[in-house]
């Protein structure tokens, strides 16, 4: 079939008066179609070729976009190249435009995003002090991110943002290539979106050197490589990349041919009514900024969905949840070390090496790793997680050693959440005489408890595993005490073997309730949840509250395995038993199966709680194609919103285009209708109630299903590698995860008047389980810390505490507003604050923020969704 091309007149009319900025680029992956060894050597070769081109007189300009993936191999293996690279940076031939690692901004823990920007900027500034670091451009191969990106970038010193995916969606939504992005807090950043690769095919190389038929060369290269970058520009300039994945500068992707751009640009400028020039991203954005009055303003989220081809690989054993846990754990360790230091009983340990290890594991393509690289990439994250957990445990122990616990103290419970909790913890305690056994907290108040399992020895019950419910202060601790006889491990109670719960067929209906919520089951399906206080019955429909379903996918037909559905298989529950019946916890166990696997689901409800937790396990997940999801029902017209890093956004899924499958590789981001991301919860605001679905063990993908009026979180996704491709040599655990799995999700229920911030704090607390330890003491310690206390408390429910850490002797604490309203509040710390000043992430004064110290506490006024970093000095 003959290809159709536009006329030279039409091309010249479309480009008349435009300046096309040609910016050479090599997109770096940790690994993609090759091993990490190959990628490291390739990026060294990129710098060698670039320096050769510059020395030979080429006008090429180029930029690097992240440290760990692209620059670190040169630093570690060819440091002799650094002086020459630095001269090229100083001369404006090489630009620096990224963070430490090219992470996926929707899929990283909150503090991970900030540390990536700050650590990366620091690395580049140390190597290249002359570099213009105004442009962030390492997110071109991932979703552009969430509407807190403008604030995160601005407070990290970036004025400009080069975005990439989902570029086909941007075009369908009518978002121009250049726009001013205003975030949730009204921060603004000037953006340009487009594909990141062009002018690197063999065909393009042939066209560029065609001197015999200039007009044919222009029309064809316009149609194939230029039009897509100019047609959406609202102004008279456009960014035209040269390069692509692992591309050597001014070479084709396969490196078999040169791309003669120097000569082509000279001929273009002699013969065309538009201009073409080599540029760097800072040069391009400075020109774009001169046209700011003609560039439209965009508020909110250009892409609330993310992409469809990274969903739940490996389930709870996958790399994505490991990254999230590690990021959350490092931030938690910094907090506990800070509280111990401020309380005078600990010392803060530097965590930058942990952040760097995590960020190495967070490069965006590192799930497609070769078998020999998988252990390395996972090892970085596992080491960061283990070291962070150890630091946090040491800090908590140092606090416990200095606390004035009562004589009967047998356990200490720590709360890492920002808000007070009525927590239920499981622990083993010495029992003593059964009729005189009781529990109290650090203030001597009685605690409700529930014996789960008595431990028998020689006919007596010496210990028991139990659940205890106690109040925990924010960022604080409380203790659990037992009677003196129990603490002395004497006079045990006679052992009485507990009765085993009876098992019934699911045809028999049943219910459990904690006097606040009542859960009704029919045929094993949780068909209704009743708010006993409000009298509201929340019914299921085509989907019930504990629906579990396998969705078959033809993974060979989808771009990166996000293929069409082949069928659905819901789990049918066969038997049930009530395994816990109060007074602290109520729990039912269901067993059943579908066409894929056998399942067990435990549904638990704690006293005083409106949160229902679901723990689902399968003993032998098979090799298959498709995903497993847990769903809840929605009312027609329910409004969706979801957590994002440092905020909440409306998820208007019905207004988003989902026609990606028909568009091929130019627009393959949304091949599954209704798929979107949410950080830690996706809430459906129904007429009389709100239900928030919280994914607690996997990554961040949810799906709105219009046909069944439901909302699902995806627990596990599996595919078969493409045949006769490099995927056959990649980590098989990415595509398949056979064997046992254990998933956890929760549903939070609230009335229609419940404040939005309650979901933010509740979902965050669910991801931070309480830490329980024994009450250690050191000889001669003063024991000045109260047995129940908070180490950092904010008096505003909608203000969250993101980080607390030391840099040398300087202490920093970061807070953010979660409900979209201006709020005045105060923050109390273990030591009286003498001075508090707001700074950006780089340590520069933040004149837009308002904070000061008064009478030992920090008073602040925080804007809607503002992220405020405070440097604190103490009296």
Residue, then its C-alpha position, 0 to 999 in steps of 0.5 A: x500500500x502506498x504511503x500518503x504524505x502531505x505536500x511541501x506547501x502544507x508542511x511549510x504552512x504548518x511550521x511557518x515562523x516556528x523554531x524547532x529545538x533539536x535536543x539529543x537524548x539517550x533514555x537510560x534504563x537500569x535494564x530493559x532489553x539487556x543486562x545491567x552490565x550492558x547498560x553500564x557499558x553502553x552509557x559509558x560509550x554514550x559519553x565517549x561518543x558525545x565528547x568525540x562529536x563535540x571535539x569534532x566540531x558537531x553542534x550537537x547538544x545533549x542532556x543527561x537525566x538521572x544520576x544512578x542509572x546513567x551517570x553513576x557508571x561513568x563515575x564508578x568505571x570511567x572517572x577519567x571522563x569527568x573533567x571533560x564532561x564538566x567542561x562540556x557542561x560549563x560550555x552549555x553543550x551538556x545539560x543536567x536535568x534529573x534526580x538521583x533515579x528516574x522513579x515513577x512519581x505515582x508509585x513511590x512513597x512520599x519521602x522517597x520522591x523528595x529524597x530522590x530530587x534532593x539527593x540527585x540534585x546534590x550529586x549533580x551539583x557536586x560533580x558539575x557546579x556550573x550546571x543549570x539545574x532548572x529543568x527536571x526531565x527524567x520522568x519522560x518514560x513514566x506517567x507525568x505524576x500527580x497534582x502535587x508535582x508542581x510543589x515538589x519540583x518547585x521546592x526542590x529548585x526546579x522551574x521547568x518540567x519535561x513530561x512524557x507519558x501518557x502523551x496520547x491521552x494528553x492529545x485526546x484531552x486537548x492539553x497542549x504540549x506547553x502548559x503551566x501546571x498549577x498544583x493543589x497548593x497553587x504552586x506552578x511549573x512550566x511544562x512541556x510534554x511529548x514523546x522522548x524519542x525521534x530521528x533515530x530510525x534507519x529510515x529517518x537517517x536516510x531521509x536526513x542525508x537525502x540531498x537529491x530531493x529536499x522537498x520529499x525528505x522534508x515532507x516525509x521526515x515531517x510526517x514521521x518524526x516532526x509533526x507529532x512534536x509541533x502540532x500540539x504546541x501553543x507557541x512558535x517553538x517546539x522540542x524535537x528529540x533526537x535519540x531514544x532508549x540507549x541511543x548513541x548521540x546522532x546515531x540510529x537506535x541500532x547504532x548502525x548508521x549516523x544521523x547527519x543532523x548538523x548538515x540537515x539543520x544547515x540546509x533546513x535553515x537555508x531553505x525553510x521559513x521555519x528555523x531549526x537549532x540544537x538546544x539543551x532543555x534549559x535553553x528551550x525552556x528559557x525561550x518557552x518562558x519568554x512566551x509565558x503569556x501565550x501558554x495556557x494554565x492547567x489546574x489539577x491532574x493531567x493524568x489521574x490514572x497512570x499506566x496499565x502495564x506495571x500492575x501488581x507484578x508479583x503481588x505482595x512479593x513483587x518489587x513495587x510493594x518492597x520499594x514502598x515498604x522500604x521508603x516508609x520504613x526509612x522515613x519511620x526510622x528517621x522519626x524514631x531516631x529523632x524522637x530518641x535524640x530529642x528525648x535525650x536517650x539516642x543518637x541520630x544515624x545518617x540515612x542517606x546510604x539507605x535512601x540511595x540503595x532504595x532509589x537504585x532499586x526504584x529506577x522505573x524499568x527495574x521490574x524488567x530485569x534479567x535473571x542475573x540482575x534481579x538479586x542485585x536490584x532486590x537486594x538494594x531494597x531489602x538491605x535498605x528495609x532491613x537497616x531501617x527497621x533495625x535503626x527504628x528498633x534500636x531507637x525504640x529500645x533506647x526510649x523504652x530503657x529510659x521510660x518510667x514504666x510501672x512495676x507490672x509493665x510487661x510490654x511497650x506498644x509504639x505508635x508511628x502514626x500521626x494521630x491517636x489510635x485505639x489500637x488492637x495488638x497481639x502479644x504473649x504475656x505471662x498469665x498467673x491466676x486466671x481469676x485475678x488476671x487483668x491488664x492496665x496501661x501506662x496511666x493505670x487504666x484497665x484494658x480490654x483483652x481477649x485470650x486467643x490461645x493459652x500456652x500449656x505446660x504440665x497441665x497449667x497455663x503459664x502464658x497466653x497469646x492474647x489481643x489487647x486494646x489500648x489508646x496510643x498517643x500520636x508518634x508515641x507509646x503506651x505500656x501494658x501491665x499485668x498483675x505482680x503474680x503474673x509478672x513473677x511467673x508463679x502460681x499459674x492457672x489450671x489449663x483448660x483446652x479451648x473449644x474449636x470453632x464449628x464449621x458450617x456450610x455457607x448456605x447457612x446465613x450468619x452475621x458478626x457485629x461489634x455494636x457499631x458495624x454489623x456484617x451479614x453473610x449469605x452463601x459466604x458473601x458479605x452482602x450487607x454492612x449495617x452502621x448500627x449507630x446511623x441505621x444505614x444499611x450498605x448493601x452489595x449487588x452484582x459485587x458484594x463487600x468481600x468479592x474476590x475474582x480472577x480476571x483472565x487476560x490474553x497477555x500475548x495480545x496486549x502491549x507489555x502484556x496488558x491484553x484483552x480479557x478472556x473471562x472471569x472466575x469469582x471465588x465461591x465460598x463453601x464453608x465458614x466459621x467464626x474464629x473470634x467472637x469478642x470482646x476485642x476482635x470479631x473474625x470469620x474465616x471463609x474457605x472456597x475456590x474458583x477455577x484458578x485456586x483455593x482460597x481462605x479469607x479471614x474478615x476481622x472487625x475490632x471493637x469500636x472500629x468502622x474498619x473491616x480488614x480482609x486477609x486473603x490467602x491461597x496455598x498454591x497459586x498456579x502459572x496463569x494469565x490474568x489478575x486477582x482482584x478484591x472488589x466492593x460495591x458502589x452506588x450509581x453516581x458515586x464520586x471517587x477520590x484517591x490518596x496521592x503523595x502528599x494529598x488527595x485528588x478527585x478521580x473522575x474516571x468516567x471523563x477519562x479516555x480509555x481507548x489506548x488498545x486501538x492506538x498501538x505503541x503511540x498510545x498504549x497507556x490505558x488498555x484496561x478501562x477504568x484502571x487508575x492509581x491511588x496511594x493508600x486508599x480509593x474512596x467512593x462517596x455514596x449517598x448516605x455513606x462513604x467507603x474507602x478501599x485500602x490496598x495494604x499488601x501490594x502496589x497502588x492499582x485500582x479499577x472502576x467497573x461501570x458494568x458491575x458498579x464496583x471498585x476493585x484493588x488488584x492483588x496479583x497480576x501474571x503474564x506469560x513472557x513474549x516468545x522469542x524475545x529478551x523476556x525469556x531471559x528476564x526475571x521469571x518472578x516478574x511474570x509469574x509468582x506460583x506458590x502461596x500468597x497472602x494479601x491484605x486489604x481493608x474497607x473504611x466506612x464513614x457517614x456522609x459528613x465524615x471529614x476527608x482527612x479521616x481517611x488520610x490518617x486512617x489509611x496511613x495508620x493501617x500501613x504503620x502497624x504498631x511495634x511491640x517490645x518488652x520494657x528494657x531498662x539500663x542500670x542507673x538510668x534516670x527513667x524520665x520519659x512517661x510511660x504513656x506519651x507523645x513525641x510529636x503531636x499536631x493539634x490539627x486533624x488535617x495536618x500530617x507529619x511526613x518526616x523528622x530528621x537531623x542533618x548534623x546538628x540541625x533538626x528538620x520536621x516536615x508537615x503537610x495539609x491533607x484536606x484542602x483548607x487553610x489551617x492554623x495549628x501548633x506542633x509540640x515536640x519532646x524539647x521546647x522549641x526556641x525558633x522555627x523557620x520554614x525552608x524549601x527542600x534545599x534549605x533556602x528560606x520559604x517566604x510563602x510559609x508561616x511558622x514560628x516558635x512560641x512558649x516552646x511549641x511551633x505555631x504555623x498557618x498552612x495553606x491548602x495541601x501545602x508541604x511545609x519543612x521546618x528547621x527547628x532550634x531548641x532552647 
